[in-house]
Amino acid sequence: MRSLITSVQPSVLLLASCALALSRAAAGAETPLTLEEAINQARQATPEVAASQAMLEAAQVVAPSAGRLPDPELMTGVDNLPIDTADRFSFTRDFMTMRNIGVMQTFPNRTKRRLQGEQAQRTIDIALAELRKTQFDAGHAAAQAWIARAVAEGSLARLRELSPDTELQATSARAALASGRASAADALAAQSLVAALDEQILMLEQDAEMKRAELARWIGAAADRPLAAIPTDRPLEHSAEALVEGVPQHAPLAPLVARIAAAQTEVELARAERRPDWSTELTYSKRGSEFSDMVSLEFRVGLPIFPGKRQNPVIAEKRAAVRAQEAGRDAEIRMHTAEVRSAAAEWRRGRERLLNYANDLLPLAHDRSRAAVASYGAGRGELRSTVDALSEEIETQLAYVELQGAVARAWVFLHLLHDSGTEQ
C-alpha cells in the first residue's frame, strides 16, 4: 500500500505542475486590449447605443402610418323624436322620426398628407442621427478612458524603473552626510526626491484603477485585460482639410442638421393648414313601417378664411424656430471646426515632438542622470546635481507619456469623425 501511494504521488505532483503551468500560460496569452477594440466594443454594446437603436426602430415602425387617411367614424342616432302628444317617444308613428346609422370619412388635403409622410421620415432621420452621435460619444468616451489608463500605467512603469536610482542616491546621501561629504540640505533633497517619487507612484496606481473602472463602464469585463501600447503612428483616413469641409456631416452635428430639416417640414405643414380639408358622410335612416326609409349623403369642407389670425401666426412661429436652430447649427459648426483644426495640429505637431523626445530629449535626460550618478559615485560630482538630473529625467519621462496620450486623443477624435470611424 505504501509503495502504491509513493508511486501515485509523483504523478499527482506532475499533473498539478502541468495544470499550474497551463493556467499561467493562459493568463500570459491573454491578448492585450487595443484602443480600436475598446472603441468598437463601446459603439456596439453600451446601454446608450441600445436605447438609441430602440428609438430608431420605433420611428421606423410607426412611419408607414403617417400620411394615411384618418379612421372612418361610425355614427348612430335618432332624428325628430316626438316628446309630447300621443306620439311622444315613439320611433315609428311620426313620419319625421328616423333612426340613423352611417359612416363618416375625413379627407385631409393631399399636401398635408404628403408632408405628414415626410415628417415621419424626418423623425427617422433624427433617430438615425442620434444613433450616430451616441455611437460617436460612446466610442470617444471609451477611448478617453483607455488612453487615460494607458498613460497612467505607462507613467507608472517608467517611474518604477527610475525608483532604484533614487533610492540609491538617498542611501548615498545619508552615507555622505555621515562622512561629512554632503550637507544636510543635500541629503534631505535626495530623500525628498524619493518621497515625491513614491507619492507619484501611489497616485498613478490610484489613477490607473480609477480609469480601469471608467473603461469598464463602457466595455464591461474586457477592461480587466492588459492594454496594448499607446498608438501614436496611426494614419488619418482623410486630411484635416477634408474633415473641415465635411463638418456639417460629422456625427456630433448630425442631430442638429436632422432637426432643422424636420423644423422646415413643420413650416410646410403649417402652410398646408391654409388649404381646406373635407369630409363626407353617408347615413341610412330607418322610419316606421308606413313610411319609406331614406339615405343621406353629405360633404363638408373646411373654410380657413381667417389665416391672418389662425394659420399665419403658426407659420411665423415655425419659421422663427427654424432660424433659431440654424443659428445654433452655425455656432456649433464654428466651434466644431475649431476643434477639428486644433486636433489636427495637435496630432501633426505632437508626432513631430514625439520624435524629438525619442531622438534627443529622452536619451539626453537619461545620459545626464547616469553621468551625474557615476560622477558622484566616483567622488567628483555634487549630490545636488545628481538629484536635479534624476528629477529632470523623471519629468521628461512623464512628459513623453503624456504627449503620447495627447497624440492618441487627437487621432481618436479625427478618426471617429471620418465615415469609416462611425457605425452607420
PALOLUM-834922 format. One record per residue (C-alpha): residue number from 0; x, y, z. Coordinates in steps of 0.001 Angstrom, whole numbers. Example, Ala and Ser with C-alpha at 12.3 -4.5 7.8 and 13.67 -1.06 7.14 Angstrom:
2
<marza doke="0" X="12300" Y="-4500" Z="7800"/>
<marza doke="1" X="13670" Y="-1060" Z="7140"/>
This chain:
424
<marza doke="0" X="0" Y="0" Z="0"/>
<marza doke="1" X="2827" Y="2375" Z="856"/>
<marza doke="2" X="4523" Y="1674" Z="-2444"/>
<marza doke="3" X="1274" Y="2446" Z="-4311"/>
<marza doke="4" X="965" Y="5800" Z="-2561"/>
<marza doke="5" X="4608" Y="6523" Z="-3286"/>
<marza doke="6" X="4101" Y="5754" Z="-6969"/>
<marza doke="7" X="962" Y="7880" Z="-7213"/>
<marza doke="8" X="2383" Y="10981" Z="-5548"/>
<marza doke="9" X="4817" Y="11906" Z="-8367"/>
<marza doke="10" X="2014" Y="11583" Z="-10904"/>
<marza doke="11" X="-233" Y="13837" Z="-8857"/>
<marza doke="12" X="2537" Y="16398" Z="-8461"/>
<marza doke="13" X="3277" Y="16244" Z="-12166"/>
<marza doke="14" X="-386" Y="16820" Z="-13048"/>
<marza doke="15" X="-619" Y="19714" Z="-10598"/>
<marza doke="16" X="2528" Y="21275" Z="-12033"/>
<marza doke="17" X="1188" Y="20924" Z="-15556"/>
<marza doke="18" X="-2148" Y="22492" Z="-14572"/>
<marza doke="19" X="-375" Y="25411" Z="-12912"/>
<marza doke="20" X="1855" Y="25899" Z="-15934"/>
<marza doke="21" X="-1128" Y="25824" Z="-18276"/>
<marza doke="22" X="-3044" Y="28378" Z="-16184"/>
<marza doke="23" X="-54" Y="30687" Z="-16161"/>
<marza doke="24" X="371" Y="30276" Z="-19902"/>
<marza doke="25" X="-3304" Y="31055" Z="-20454"/>
<marza doke="26" X="-3025" Y="34161" Z="-18318"/>
<marza doke="27" X="96" Y="35219" Z="-20156"/>
<marza doke="28" X="-1506" Y="34537" Z="-23519"/>
<marza doke="29" X="-4392" Y="36923" Z="-22867"/>
<marza doke="30" X="-4302" Y="39312" Z="-25782"/>
<marza doke="31" X="-3823" Y="42974" Z="-24928"/>
<marza doke="32" X="-6809" Y="45258" Z="-25374"/>
<marza doke="33" X="-6163" Y="47677" Z="-28222"/>
<marza doke="34" X="-7576" Y="51163" Z="-28467"/>
<marza doke="35" X="-9549" Y="50290" Z="-31611"/>
<marza doke="36" X="-11080" Y="47238" Z="-29936"/>
<marza doke="37" X="-12222" Y="49294" Z="-26963"/>
<marza doke="38" X="-13814" Y="51846" Z="-29300"/>
<marza doke="39" X="-15660" Y="49199" Z="-31307"/>
<marza doke="40" X="-16972" Y="47437" Z="-28205"/>
<marza doke="41" X="-18266" Y="50690" Z="-26755"/>
<marza doke="42" X="-20016" Y="51630" Z="-30011"/>
<marza doke="43" X="-21803" Y="48307" Z="-30155"/>
<marza doke="44" X="-22639" Y="47201" Z="-26630"/>
<marza doke="45" X="-23374" Y="50168" Z="-24371"/>
<marza doke="46" X="-26875" Y="50765" Z="-22987"/>
<marza doke="47" X="-26888" Y="54237" Z="-24550"/>
<marza doke="48" X="-26391" Y="52756" Z="-28021"/>
<marza doke="49" X="-29079" Y="50136" Z="-27366"/>
<marza doke="50" X="-31503" Y="52898" Z="-26335"/>
<marza doke="51" X="-30770" Y="54893" Z="-29494"/>
<marza doke="52" X="-31242" Y="51800" Z="-31634"/>
<marza doke="53" X="-34616" Y="51188" Z="-29974"/>
<marza doke="54" X="-35684" Y="54774" Z="-30697"/>
<marza doke="55" X="-34705" Y="54329" Z="-34340"/>
<marza doke="56" X="-36669" Y="51108" Z="-34533"/>
<marza doke="57" X="-39699" Y="52829" Z="-33003"/>
<marza doke="58" X="-39548" Y="55624" Z="-35586"/>
<marza doke="59" X="-39231" Y="53129" Z="-38434"/>
<marza doke="60" X="-42138" Y="51016" Z="-37211"/>
<marza doke="61" X="-44579" Y="53918" Z="-36925"/>
<marza doke="62" X="-43566" Y="55641" Z="-40175"/>
<marza doke="63" X="-45898" Y="53651" Z="-42518"/>
<marza doke="64" X="-48950" Y="55013" Z="-40676"/>
<marza doke="65" X="-48016" Y="58636" Z="-41368"/>
<marza doke="66" X="-49965" Y="60384" Z="-44110"/>
<marza doke="67" X="-52746" Y="57822" Z="-44126"/>
<marza doke="68" X="-56401" Y="58751" Z="-44061"/>
<marza doke="69" X="-57894" Y="59023" Z="-40560"/>
<marza doke="70" X="-60008" Y="56105" Z="-39394"/>
<marza doke="71" X="-63654" Y="56322" Z="-40504"/>
<marza doke="72" X="-66217" Y="57194" Z="-37862"/>
<marza doke="73" X="-69385" Y="55200" Z="-37197"/>
<marza doke="74" X="-72455" Y="57335" Z="-36478"/>
<marza doke="75" X="-75801" Y="56394" Z="-34990"/>
<marza doke="76" X="-78679" Y="58376" Z="-33510"/>
<marza doke="77" X="-82315" Y="59439" Z="-33748"/>
<marza doke="78" X="-83698" Y="62454" Z="-35572"/>
<marza doke="79" X="-87008" Y="64193" Z="-34853"/>
<marza doke="80" X="-88158" Y="62083" Z="-31896"/>
<marza doke="81" X="-91552" Y="63376" Z="-30554"/>
<marza doke="82" X="-91566" Y="64360" Z="-26899"/>
<marza doke="83" X="-95233" Y="65277" Z="-26392"/>
<marza doke="84" X="-98676" Y="64431" Z="-27788"/>
<marza doke="85" X="-99817" Y="60855" Z="-28171"/>
<marza doke="86" X="-96755" Y="60056" Z="-30333"/>
<marza doke="87" X="-94216" Y="61050" Z="-27741"/>
<marza doke="88" X="-91079" Y="58888" Z="-27570"/>
<marza doke="89" X="-92320" Y="56717" Z="-30416"/>
<marza doke="90" X="-89782" Y="55739" Z="-33051"/>
<marza doke="91" X="-92340" Y="54692" Z="-35676"/>
<marza doke="92" X="-95581" Y="56681" Z="-35514"/>
<marza doke="93" X="-94325" Y="60087" Z="-36690"/>
<marza doke="94" X="-93236" Y="60230" Z="-40337"/>
<marza doke="95" X="-90351" Y="62582" Z="-39497"/>
<marza doke="96" X="-88761" Y="60296" Z="-36889"/>
<marza doke="97" X="-85707" Y="58462" Z="-38207"/>
<marza doke="98" X="-83224" Y="56093" Z="-36665"/>
<marza doke="99" X="-79880" Y="56771" Z="-38292"/>
<marza doke="100" X="-76751" Y="54769" Z="-38825"/>
<marza doke="101" X="-73932" Y="55936" Z="-41006"/>
<marza doke="102" X="-70232" Y="56344" Z="-41570"/>
<marza doke="103" X="-68132" Y="59491" Z="-41956"/>
<marza doke="104" X="-64675" Y="59801" Z="-43507"/>
<marza doke="105" X="-62396" Y="62827" Z="-43255"/>
<marza doke="106" X="-60028" Y="63606" Z="-46135"/>
<marza doke="107" X="-57154" Y="65908" Z="-45140"/>
<marza doke="108" X="-55776" Y="67827" Z="-48113"/>
<marza doke="109" X="-53269" Y="65916" Z="-50191"/>
<marza doke="110" X="-50377" Y="68246" Z="-49438"/>
<marza doke="111" X="-50826" Y="67770" Z="-45701"/>
<marza doke="112" X="-50847" Y="64000" Z="-46050"/>
<marza doke="113" X="-47679" Y="64070" Z="-48156"/>
<marza doke="114" X="-45947" Y="66290" Z="-45619"/>
<marza doke="115" X="-47018" Y="64037" Z="-42770"/>
<marza doke="116" X="-45207" Y="61203" Z="-44555"/>
<marza doke="117" X="-42152" Y="63428" Z="-44950"/>
<marza doke="118" X="-42355" Y="64348" Z="-41286"/>
<marza doke="119" X="-42243" Y="60668" Z="-40345"/>
<marza doke="120" X="-39126" Y="60265" Z="-42488"/>
<marza doke="121" X="-37588" Y="63279" Z="-40758"/>
<marza doke="122" X="-38251" Y="61577" Z="-37424"/>
<marza doke="123" X="-36378" Y="58523" Z="-38692"/>
<marza doke="124" X="-33527" Y="60775" Z="-39834"/>
<marza doke="125" X="-33340" Y="62361" Z="-36374"/>
<marza doke="126" X="-33278" Y="58941" Z="-34693"/>
<marza doke="127" X="-30552" Y="57772" Z="-37065"/>
<marza doke="128" X="-28542" Y="60935" Z="-36412"/>
<marza doke="129" X="-28941" Y="60438" Z="-32656"/>
<marza doke="130" X="-27704" Y="56867" Z="-33048"/>
<marza doke="131" X="-24637" Y="58075" Z="-34950"/>
<marza doke="132" X="-23909" Y="60688" Z="-32284"/>
<marza doke="133" X="-24438" Y="58191" Z="-29477"/>
<marza doke="134" X="-22032" Y="55756" Z="-31113"/>
<marza doke="135" X="-19528" Y="58563" Z="-31564"/>
<marza doke="136" X="-19881" Y="59679" Z="-27942"/>
<marza doke="137" X="-19602" Y="56124" Z="-26596"/>
<marza doke="138" X="-16533" Y="55347" Z="-28694"/>
<marza doke="139" X="-14923" Y="58655" Z="-27802"/>
<marza doke="140" X="-15587" Y="58228" Z="-24078"/>
<marza doke="141" X="-14203" Y="54684" Z="-24095"/>
<marza doke="142" X="-11140" Y="55899" Z="-25964"/>
<marza doke="143" X="-10576" Y="58665" Z="-23426"/>
<marza doke="144" X="-10757" Y="56158" Z="-20560"/>
<marza doke="145" X="-8454" Y="53716" Z="-22396"/>
<marza doke="146" X="-5873" Y="56409" Z="-23121"/>
<marza doke="147" X="-6026" Y="57797" Z="-19570"/>
<marza doke="148" X="-5432" Y="54335" Z="-18147"/>
<marza doke="149" X="-2633" Y="53658" Z="-20653"/>
<marza doke="150" X="-943" Y="56955" Z="-19757"/>
<marza doke="151" X="-1196" Y="56193" Z="-16047"/>
<marza doke="152" X="189" Y="52671" Z="-16480"/>
<marza doke="153" X="2936" Y="53822" Z="-18854"/>
<marza doke="154" X="3996" Y="56583" Z="-16482"/>
<marza doke="155" X="3884" Y="54117" Z="-13607"/>
<marza doke="156" X="6176" Y="51688" Z="-15402"/>
<marza doke="157" X="8727" Y="54402" Z="-16168"/>
<marza doke="158" X="8734" Y="55719" Z="-12600"/>
<marza doke="159" X="9233" Y="52234" Z="-11222"/>
<marza doke="160" X="12281" Y="51848" Z="-13453"/>
<marza doke="161" X="13736" Y="55042" Z="-12004"/>
<marza doke="162" X="12863" Y="54232" Z="-8395"/>
<marza doke="163" X="16013" Y="52141" Z="-7669"/>
<marza doke="164" X="18266" Y="55002" Z="-8793"/>
<marza doke="165" X="16576" Y="57487" Z="-6494"/>
<marza doke="166" X="16717" Y="55012" Z="-3593"/>
<marza doke="167" X="20403" Y="54501" Z="-4245"/>
<marza doke="168" X="21039" Y="58241" Z="-4260"/>
<marza doke="169" X="19144" Y="58692" Z="-994"/>
<marza doke="170" X="21260" Y="55952" Z="610"/>
<marza doke="171" X="24435" Y="57526" Z="-759"/>
<marza doke="172" X="23325" Y="60908" Z="523"/>
<marza doke="173" X="22865" Y="59585" Z="4040"/>
<marza doke="174" X="26304" Y="57990" Z="3919"/>
<marza doke="175" X="27855" Y="61188" Z="2575"/>
<marza doke="176" X="26176" Y="63201" Z="5313"/>
<marza doke="177" X="27590" Y="60869" Z="7929"/>
<marza doke="178" X="31080" Y="61179" Z="6443"/>
<marza doke="179" X="30875" Y="64927" Z="6020"/>
<marza doke="180" X="30894" Y="64880" Z="2194"/>
<marza doke="181" X="27375" Y="66286" Z="1884"/>
<marza doke="182" X="25284" Y="68830" Z="3675"/>
<marza doke="183" X="22045" Y="68099" Z="5486"/>
<marza doke="184" X="20185" Y="70108" Z="2819"/>
<marza doke="185" X="21563" Y="67872" Z="47"/>
<marza doke="186" X="20680" Y="64715" Z="1953"/>
<marza doke="187" X="17161" Y="65981" Z="2594"/>
<marza doke="188" X="16796" Y="66874" Z="-1109"/>
<marza doke="189" X="17665" Y="63315" Z="-2085"/>
<marza doke="190" X="15255" Y="61888" Z="468"/>
<marza doke="191" X="12538" Y="64312" Z="-681"/>
<marza doke="192" X="13007" Y="63080" Z="-4242"/>
<marza doke="193" X="12389" Y="59512" Z="-3088"/>
<marza doke="194" X="9286" Y="60535" Z="-1134"/>
<marza doke="195" X="7930" Y="62557" Z="-4054"/>
<marza doke="196" X="8541" Y="59659" Z="-6436"/>
<marza doke="197" X="6774" Y="57250" Z="-4091"/>
<marza doke="198" X="3814" Y="59636" Z="-3904"/>
<marza doke="199" X="3679" Y="59890" Z="-7688"/>
<marza doke="200" X="3720" Y="56104" Z="-7976"/>
<marza doke="201" X="865" Y="55775" Z="-5471"/>
<marza doke="202" X="-1105" Y="58476" Z="-7263"/>
<marza doke="203" X="-623" Y="56787" Z="-10633"/>
<marza doke="204" X="-1651" Y="53408" Z="-9187"/>
<marza doke="205" X="-4838" Y="55020" Z="-7908"/>
<marza doke="206" X="-5407" Y="56784" Z="-11225"/>
<marza doke="207" X="-4902" Y="53554" Z="-13181"/>
<marza doke="208" X="-7500" Y="51755" Z="-11044"/>
<marza doke="209" X="-9971" Y="54610" Z="-11444"/>
<marza doke="210" X="-9507" Y="54689" Z="-15215"/>
<marza doke="211" X="-9931" Y="50919" Z="-15379"/>
<marza doke="212" X="-13280" Y="51341" Z="-13629"/>
<marza doke="213" X="-14246" Y="54101" Z="-16062"/>
<marza doke="214" X="-13282" Y="51920" Z="-19007"/>
<marza doke="215" X="-15373" Y="49058" Z="-17593"/>
<marza doke="216" X="-18344" Y="51428" Z="-17583"/>
<marza doke="217" X="-18112" Y="51400" Z="-21405"/>
<marza doke="218" X="-16827" Y="47922" Z="-22313"/>
<marza doke="219" X="-17536" Y="45747" Z="-19273"/>
<marza doke="220" X="-15235" Y="42883" Z="-18282"/>
<marza doke="221" X="-12875" Y="43499" Z="-21214"/>
<marza doke="222" X="-11473" Y="46437" Z="-19216"/>
<marza doke="223" X="-9644" Y="43958" Z="-16962"/>
<marza doke="224" X="-7387" Y="42876" Z="-19825"/>
<marza doke="225" X="-3896" Y="44345" Z="-20128"/>
<marza doke="226" X="-3600" Y="47243" Z="-22553"/>
<marza doke="227" X="-1684" Y="47374" Z="-25790"/>
<marza doke="228" X="827" Y="50133" Z="-26417"/>
<marza doke="229" X="-475" Y="53660" Z="-26932"/>
<marza doke="230" X="-914" Y="54097" Z="-30694"/>
<marza doke="231" X="899" Y="57179" Z="-31962"/>
<marza doke="232" X="1634" Y="56044" Z="-35526"/>
<marza doke="233" X="-1917" Y="55630" Z="-36879"/>
<marza doke="234" X="-2573" Y="57484" Z="-40152"/>
<marza doke="235" X="-5684" Y="59547" Z="-40770"/>
<marza doke="236" X="-8205" Y="58310" Z="-43332"/>
<marza doke="237" X="-8682" Y="61865" Z="-44648"/>
<marza doke="238" X="-6714" Y="65072" Z="-44495"/>
<marza doke="239" X="-7598" Y="67749" Z="-41973"/>
<marza doke="240" X="-8817" Y="69969" Z="-44824"/>
<marza doke="241" X="-11251" Y="67282" Z="-45984"/>
<marza doke="242" X="-12517" Y="66834" Z="-42433"/>
<marza doke="243" X="-13097" Y="70571" Z="-42087"/>
<marza doke="244" X="-15041" Y="70666" Z="-45357"/>
<marza doke="245" X="-17281" Y="67849" Z="-44127"/>
<marza doke="246" X="-18005" Y="69330" Z="-40700"/>
<marza doke="247" X="-21816" Y="69587" Z="-41186"/>
<marza doke="248" X="-21929" Y="65842" Z="-41908"/>
<marza doke="249" X="-19985" Y="64818" Z="-38808"/>
<marza doke="250" X="-21706" Y="62647" Z="-36225"/>
<marza doke="251" X="-21669" Y="65245" Z="-33380"/>
<marza doke="252" X="-23635" Y="67694" Z="-35553"/>
<marza doke="253" X="-25905" Y="65172" Z="-37275"/>
<marza doke="254" X="-28874" Y="65585" Z="-34870"/>
<marza doke="255" X="-28818" Y="69389" Z="-35307"/>
<marza doke="256" X="-28916" Y="69101" Z="-39093"/>
<marza doke="257" X="-31691" Y="66480" Z="-38956"/>
<marza doke="258" X="-33789" Y="68609" Z="-36599"/>
<marza doke="259" X="-33520" Y="71641" Z="-38879"/>
<marza doke="260" X="-34873" Y="69557" Z="-41774"/>
<marza doke="261" X="-37729" Y="68413" Z="-39524"/>
<marza doke="262" X="-38434" Y="72014" Z="-38490"/>
<marza doke="263" X="-38598" Y="73058" Z="-42135"/>
<marza doke="264" X="-41161" Y="70330" Z="-42741"/>
<marza doke="265" X="-43126" Y="71717" Z="-39800"/>
<marza doke="266" X="-43230" Y="75073" Z="-41609"/>
<marza doke="267" X="-44649" Y="73417" Z="-44710"/>
<marza doke="268" X="-47219" Y="71584" Z="-42621"/>
<marza doke="269" X="-48303" Y="74877" Z="-41055"/>
<marza doke="270" X="-48705" Y="76319" Z="-44540"/>
<marza doke="271" X="-50779" Y="73318" Z="-45578"/>
<marza doke="272" X="-53301" Y="74241" Z="-42884"/>
<marza doke="273" X="-54365" Y="77133" Z="-45116"/>
<marza doke="274" X="-55737" Y="74587" Z="-47565"/>
<marza doke="275" X="-59153" Y="73155" Z="-46677"/>
<marza doke="276" X="-59777" Y="69603" Z="-45536"/>
<marza doke="277" X="-63053" Y="67934" Z="-46427"/>
<marza doke="278" X="-65158" Y="65044" Z="-45244"/>
<marza doke="279" X="-68108" Y="63001" Z="-46400"/>
<marza doke="280" X="-70935" Y="61314" Z="-44505"/>
<marza doke="281" X="-73246" Y="58541" Z="-45695"/>
<marza doke="282" X="-76301" Y="57901" Z="-43492"/>
<marza doke="283" X="-79106" Y="55341" Z="-43652"/>
<marza doke="284" X="-82292" Y="56444" Z="-41889"/>
<marza doke="285" X="-84899" Y="53919" Z="-40736"/>
<marza doke="286" X="-88523" Y="55106" Z="-40243"/>
<marza doke="287" X="-91785" Y="53448" Z="-39327"/>
<marza doke="288" X="-93218" Y="50674" Z="-41475"/>
<marza doke="289" X="-95728" Y="53086" Z="-43009"/>
<marza doke="290" X="-93008" Y="55390" Z="-44269"/>
<marza doke="291" X="-90135" Y="54903" Z="-46662"/>
<marza doke="292" X="-86547" Y="54639" Z="-45430"/>
<marza doke="293" X="-84039" Y="57260" Z="-46545"/>
<marza doke="294" X="-80366" Y="57589" Z="-47449"/>
<marza doke="295" X="-78389" Y="60814" Z="-46980"/>
<marza doke="296" X="-75020" Y="61794" Z="-48462"/>
<marza doke="297" X="-73287" Y="64931" Z="-47167"/>
<marza doke="298" X="-69985" Y="66669" Z="-47877"/>
<marza doke="299" X="-68216" Y="69115" Z="-45562"/>
<marza doke="300" X="-65371" Y="71464" Z="-46497"/>
<marza doke="301" X="-63293" Y="73453" Z="-44018"/>
<marza doke="302" X="-63115" Y="77194" Z="-44596"/>
<marza doke="303" X="-59755" Y="78627" Z="-43470"/>
<marza doke="304" X="-60895" Y="82145" Z="-44224"/>
<marza doke="305" X="-59079" Y="83899" Z="-41357"/>
<marza doke="306" X="-55416" Y="82950" Z="-41945"/>
<marza doke="307" X="-54157" Y="86228" Z="-40517"/>
<marza doke="308" X="-55355" Y="85262" Z="-37049"/>
<marza doke="309" X="-55062" Y="81494" Z="-37225"/>
<marza doke="310" X="-52646" Y="79903" Z="-39690"/>
<marza doke="311" X="-50202" Y="82755" Z="-40366"/>
<marza doke="312" X="-49079" Y="83224" Z="-36715"/>
<marza doke="313" X="-48324" Y="79500" Z="-36513"/>
<marza doke="314" X="-46334" Y="79682" Z="-39749"/>
<marza doke="315" X="-44350" Y="82659" Z="-38403"/>
<marza doke="316" X="-43616" Y="80777" Z="-35179"/>
<marza doke="317" X="-42353" Y="77733" Z="-37103"/>
<marza doke="318" X="-40149" Y="79918" Z="-39291"/>
<marza doke="319" X="-38639" Y="81597" Z="-36240"/>
<marza doke="320" X="-37910" Y="78181" Z="-34748"/>
<marza doke="321" X="-36080" Y="77210" Z="-37955"/>
<marza doke="322" X="-33985" Y="80388" Z="-37830"/>
<marza doke="323" X="-33093" Y="79756" Z="-34204"/>
<marza doke="324" X="-31998" Y="76198" Z="-34955"/>
<marza doke="325" X="-29997" Y="77326" Z="-37987"/>
<marza doke="326" X="-28182" Y="79881" Z="-35827"/>
<marza doke="327" X="-27430" Y="77189" Z="-33273"/>
<marza doke="328" X="-26148" Y="74927" Z="-36030"/>
<marza doke="329" X="-23863" Y="77663" Z="-37382"/>
<marza doke="330" X="-22428" Y="78236" Z="-33897"/>
<marza doke="331" X="-21812" Y="74508" Z="-33472"/>
<marza doke="332" X="-20157" Y="74323" Z="-36900"/>
<marza doke="333" X="-17753" Y="77112" Z="-35957"/>
<marza doke="334" X="-16899" Y="75514" Z="-32646"/>
<marza doke="335" X="-16552" Y="72052" Z="-34156"/>
<marza doke="336" X="-14382" Y="73365" Z="-36993"/>
<marza doke="337" X="-12040" Y="74906" Z="-34440"/>
<marza doke="338" X="-11908" Y="71577" Z="-32593"/>
<marza doke="339" X="-11047" Y="69704" Z="-35792"/>
<marza doke="340" X="-8273" Y="72110" Z="-36702"/>
<marza doke="341" X="-6906" Y="72090" Z="-33168"/>
<marza doke="342" X="-6928" Y="68274" Z="-33036"/>
<marza doke="343" X="-5240" Y="68077" Z="-36447"/>
<marza doke="344" X="-2497" Y="70443" Z="-35290"/>
<marza doke="345" X="-2043" Y="68509" Z="-32057"/>
<marza doke="346" X="-1829" Y="65215" Z="-33949"/>
<marza doke="347" X="606" Y="66522" Z="-36572"/>
<marza doke="348" X="2880" Y="68568" Z="-34299"/>
<marza doke="349" X="2609" Y="66058" Z="-31475"/>
<marza doke="350" X="4064" Y="63318" Z="-33655"/>
<marza doke="351" X="6977" Y="65608" Z="-34504"/>
<marza doke="352" X="7518" Y="66296" Z="-30820"/>
<marza doke="353" X="7437" Y="62582" Z="-30028"/>
<marza doke="354" X="10285" Y="62065" Z="-32493"/>
<marza doke="355" X="12190" Y="64873" Z="-30785"/>
<marza doke="356" X="11641" Y="63203" Z="-27408"/>
<marza doke="357" X="12675" Y="59773" Z="-28681"/>
<marza doke="358" X="15758" Y="61003" Z="-30557"/>
<marza doke="359" X="17026" Y="63765" Z="-28275"/>
<marza doke="360" X="15240" Y="64649" Z="-25043"/>
<marza doke="361" X="14873" Y="61174" Z="-23528"/>
<marza doke="362" X="18416" Y="59972" Z="-24376"/>
<marza doke="363" X="19903" Y="63247" Z="-23157"/>
<marza doke="364" X="17972" Y="63182" Z="-19873"/>
<marza doke="365" X="18959" Y="59540" Z="-19328"/>
<marza doke="366" X="22631" Y="60117" Z="-20159"/>
<marza doke="367" X="22777" Y="63199" Z="-17962"/>
<marza doke="368" X="21342" Y="61408" Z="-14940"/>
<marza doke="369" X="23594" Y="58370" Z="-15484"/>
<marza doke="370" X="26636" Y="60652" Z="-15813"/>
<marza doke="371" X="25686" Y="62561" Z="-12668"/>
<marza doke="372" X="25209" Y="59337" Z="-10705"/>
<marza doke="373" X="28532" Y="57940" Z="-11944"/>
<marza doke="374" X="30340" Y="61209" Z="-11249"/>
<marza doke="375" X="29003" Y="61410" Z="-7731"/>
<marza doke="376" X="29840" Y="57764" Z="-7119"/>
<marza doke="377" X="33422" Y="58470" Z="-8169"/>
<marza doke="378" X="33616" Y="61383" Z="-5783"/>
<marza doke="379" X="33851" Y="64049" Z="-8485"/>
<marza doke="380" X="30284" Y="65380" Z="-8600"/>
<marza doke="381" X="27865" Y="67092" Z="-6285"/>
<marza doke="382" X="24825" Y="65453" Z="-4775"/>
<marza doke="383" X="22613" Y="68404" Z="-5707"/>
<marza doke="384" X="23497" Y="67998" Z="-9397"/>
<marza doke="385" X="22664" Y="64297" Z="-9222"/>
<marza doke="386" X="19269" Y="64965" Z="-7627"/>
<marza doke="387" X="18486" Y="67631" Z="-10216"/>
<marza doke="388" X="19435" Y="65295" Z="-13072"/>
<marza doke="389" X="17229" Y="62499" Z="-11735"/>
<marza doke="390" X="14344" Y="64940" Z="-11243"/>
<marza doke="391" X="14699" Y="66163" Z="-14811"/>
<marza doke="392" X="14687" Y="62616" Z="-16181"/>
<marza doke="393" X="11524" Y="61820" Z="-14210"/>
<marza doke="394" X="9782" Y="64914" Z="-15580"/>
<marza doke="395" X="10941" Y="64155" Z="-19127"/>
<marza doke="396" X="9694" Y="60573" Z="-18967"/>
<marza doke="397" X="6284" Y="61666" Z="-17646"/>
<marza doke="398" X="6004" Y="64453" Z="-20236"/>
<marza doke="399" X="6739" Y="61938" Z="-23000"/>
<marza doke="400" X="3962" Y="59579" Z="-21907"/>
<marza doke="401" X="1521" Y="62490" Z="-21547"/>
<marza doke="402" X="2389" Y="63601" Z="-25066"/>
<marza doke="403" X="1743" Y="60072" Z="-26328"/>
<marza doke="404" X="-1698" Y="60265" Z="-24754"/>
<marza doke="405" X="-2399" Y="63685" Z="-26301"/>
<marza doke="406" X="-1452" Y="62461" Z="-29789"/>
<marza doke="407" X="-3643" Y="59374" Z="-29376"/>
<marza doke="408" X="-6590" Y="61504" Z="-28212"/>
<marza doke="409" X="-6259" Y="63783" Z="-31230"/>
<marza doke="410" X="-6118" Y="60784" Z="-33584"/>
<marza doke="411" X="-9184" Y="59184" Z="-31986"/>
<marza doke="412" X="-11228" Y="62360" Z="-32347"/>
<marza doke="413" X="-10319" Y="62788" Z="-36013"/>
<marza doke="414" X="-10698" Y="59074" Z="-36745"/>
<marza doke="415" X="-14212" Y="58930" Z="-35310"/>
<marza doke="416" X="-15266" Y="61926" Z="-37376"/>
<marza doke="417" X="-14478" Y="60070" Z="-40563"/>
<marza doke="418" X="-17232" Y="57895" Z="-42009"/>
<marza doke="419" X="-15224" Y="54709" Z="-41533"/>
<marza doke="420" X="-14894" Y="55553" Z="-37860"/>
<marza doke="421" X="-18620" Y="55811" Z="-37233"/>
<marza doke="422" X="-21140" Y="52995" Z="-37379"/>
<marza doke="423" X="-23992" Y="53644" Z="-39787"/>
